[in-house]
């Protein structure tokens, strides 16, 4: 599919397009390229962990959309219903944050939380995440649109937080 407009066209291609490979040589263009174009080497873009108690799966936590050059990642956590609201989330996230900042040398963590998930909002705020913005009506479920709240935590804020 080719999209044509009055003064330009959008032409489908692939990442290994030989003409595009010349593009990153321009220093001004390089500063504006996404990280995946600047560093195409196969670095993992996510780590997924099972949360287990006594070898029993109780949930999952992720560091995803990792951007190594910018040293940031998104945090995602979910528990099976019978293991929610038992204090596991704070313990798991605290350890994951420590790992992300101290072992992976990340600078920033982010999270997206649905507006109706008040418990998750309180959990992330308790751990020092700051509410940074709202993606209005960005989640569609059960026939309705909901906002997604964006949170962020900077490494220096975590170091200064006493939890």
Secondary structure per residue as TSV (DSSP state, phi and psi in degrees):
chain	resnum	aa	ss	phi	psi
A	1	X	-	360.0	129.0
A	2	X	E	-114.8	131.3
A	3	X	E	-105.2	117.8
A	4	X	E	-111.3	137.9
A	5	X	-	-126.8	-178.6
A	6	X	S	-55.0	-48.8
A	7	X	S	-120.6	7.5
A	8	X	-	-160.0	168.3
A	9	X	E	-132.2	150.7
A	10	X	E	-108.5	116.1
A	11	X	E	-113.0	122.4
A	12	X	-	-59.7	143.2
A	13	X	-	-154.9	-172.4
A	14	X	-	-122.6	165.0
A	15	X	T	-62.2	-26.6
A	16	X	T	-93.7	18.5
A	17	X	-	-55.0	121.4
A	18	X	H	-60.7	-33.4
A	19	X	H	-70.9	-36.4
A	20	X	H	-68.0	-28.0
A	21	X	H	-64.8	-23.1
A	22	X	H	-78.3	-24.9
A	23	X	H	-56.6	-45.7
A	24	X	T	-66.6	-5.1
A	25	X	T	-72.2	-22.5
A	26	X	S	-78.8	118.4
A	27	X	H	-59.9	-39.3
A	28	X	H	-67.8	-36.9
A	29	X	H	-69.2	-37.9
A	30	X	H	-59.3	-38.3
A	31	X	T	-66.8	-19.5
A	32	X	T	-106.6	-1.6
A	33	X	S	-76.7	153.2
A	34	X	-	-67.5	158.7
A	35	X	H	-60.1	-35.5
A	36	X	H	-65.6	-26.1
A	37	X	H	-80.6	-35.1
A	38	X	H	-72.1	-37.2
A	39	X	-	-127.7	77.2
A	40	X	-	-75.5	-4.4
A	41	X	S	-58.7	151.9
A	42	X	-	-77.7	79.7
A	43	X	-	-91.7	143.6
A	44	X	-	-64.7	138.9
A	45	X	S	-103.1	3.9
A	46	X	E	-163.2	152.5
A	47	X	E	-126.9	126.8
A	48	X	E	-115.0	129.9
A	49	X	E	-122.7	135.4
A	50	X	E	-77.0	140.0
A	51	X	E	-102.2	119.2
A	52	X	E	-126.5	145.4
A	53	X	E	-126.2	123.6
A	54	X	T	51.0	47.2
A	55	X	T	62.4	18.0
A	56	X	E	-111.5	126.8
A	57	X	E	-64.5	126.0
A	58	X	E	-120.9	-12.9
A	59	X	E	177.5	-167.8
A	60	X	E	-144.1	143.1
A	61	X	E	-133.2	143.4
A	62	X	E	-133.0	149.1
A	63	X	E	-111.5	114.2
A	64	X	E	-131.4	169.8
A	65	X	E	49.8	44.3
A	66	X	E	-69.0	131.1
A	67	X	E	-118.4	100.9
A	68	X	T	-66.5	-40.8
A	69	X	T	-65.6	-42.3
A	70	X	T	-83.9	-7.7
A	71	X	T	55.5	55.0
A	72	X	E	-141.9	160.4
A	73	X	E	-155.7	159.6
A	74	X	E	-97.3	141.9
A	75	X	E	-104.8	137.0
A	76	X	E	-138.8	137.6
A	77	X	E	-143.2	141.5
A	78	X	E	-149.2	142.8
A	79	X	E	-121.3	151.7
A	80	X	-	-61.5	146.7
A	81	X	G	-51.3	-39.8
A	82	X	G	-72.6	-7.5
A	83	X	G	-110.8	7.7
A	84	X	T	-82.0	155.5
A	85	X	T	58.7	37.4
A	86	X	S	-122.0	8.2
A	87	X	S	89.5	-1.3
A	88	X	H	-66.8	-38.2
A	89	X	H	-58.7	-46.5
A	90	X	H	-62.8	-42.4
A	91	X	H	-64.5	-47.4
A	92	X	H	-64.8	-47.6
A	93	X	H	-65.0	-38.5
A	94	X	H	-58.6	-45.8
A	95	X	H	-67.4	-39.3
A	96	X	H	-65.3	-41.4
A	97	X	H	-62.6	-45.3
A	98	X	H	-57.8	-45.4
A	99	X	I	-62.4	-45.9
A	100	X	I	-62.1	-44.3
A	101	X	I	-80.0	-41.1
A	102	X	I	-90.8	-37.1
A	103	X	I	-95.2	-37.8
A	104	X	S	-91.9	-9.5
A	105	X	-	59.7	36.6
A	106	X	-	-77.0	155.9
A	107	X	S	-103.9	-27.8
A	108	X	E	-145.3	140.0
A	109	X	E	-120.7	146.4
A	110	X	E	-130.6	159.1
A	111	X	E	-150.1	147.9
A	112	X	E	-116.4	125.5
A	113	X	E	-127.7	132.5
A	114	X	E	-68.4	143.9
A	115	X	T	-56.8	-29.2
A	116	X	T	-83.9	-5.9
A	117	X	-	-94.7	73.0
A	118	X	H	-62.7	-39.2
A	119	X	H	-59.6	-43.2
A	120	X	H	-67.1	-39.0
A	121	X	H	-59.4	-46.4
A	122	X	H	-63.6	-40.7
A	123	X	H	-61.2	-51.3
A	124	X	H	-65.6	-39.5
A	125	X	H	-64.5	-39.9
A	126	X	H	-59.5	-34.2
A	127	X	T	-87.0	4.9
A	128	X	T	102.7	-3.6
A	129	X	-	-66.1	139.8
A	130	X	E	-104.2	137.4
A	131	X	E	-70.1	122.8
A	132	X	E	-112.6	-19.2
A	133	X	E	174.2	175.9
A	134	X	E	-129.9	130.1
A	135	X	E	-93.8	102.1
A	136	X	E	-67.7	129.1
A	137	X	E	46.5	48.7
A	138	X	E	-98.6	-5.8
A	139	X	E	-120.7	123.7
A	140	X	E	-110.3	121.6
A	141	X	E	-154.3	144.8
A	142	X	T	52.0	38.4
A	143	X	T	76.4	15.0
A	144	X	E	-141.5	151.4
A	145	X	E	-95.8	140.9
A	146	X	E	-129.0	155.5
A	147	X	E	-76.9	152.7
A	148	X	E	-113.6	127.6
A	149	X	E	-97.4	128.2
A	150	X	E	-94.9	132.1
A	151	X	E	-121.8	152.5
A	152	X	E	-141.9	150.2
A	153	X	E	-137.7	125.1
A	154	X	E	-97.2	144.0
A	155	X	H	-50.9	-45.0
A	156	X	H	-64.4	-32.0
A	157	X	H	-67.1	-39.0
A	158	X	H	-65.6	-42.8
A	159	X	H	-59.7	-35.4
A	160	X	H	-84.8	-9.9
A	161	X	-	-84.9	132.5
A	162	X	-	-104.8	103.0
A	163	X	-	-119.9	360.0
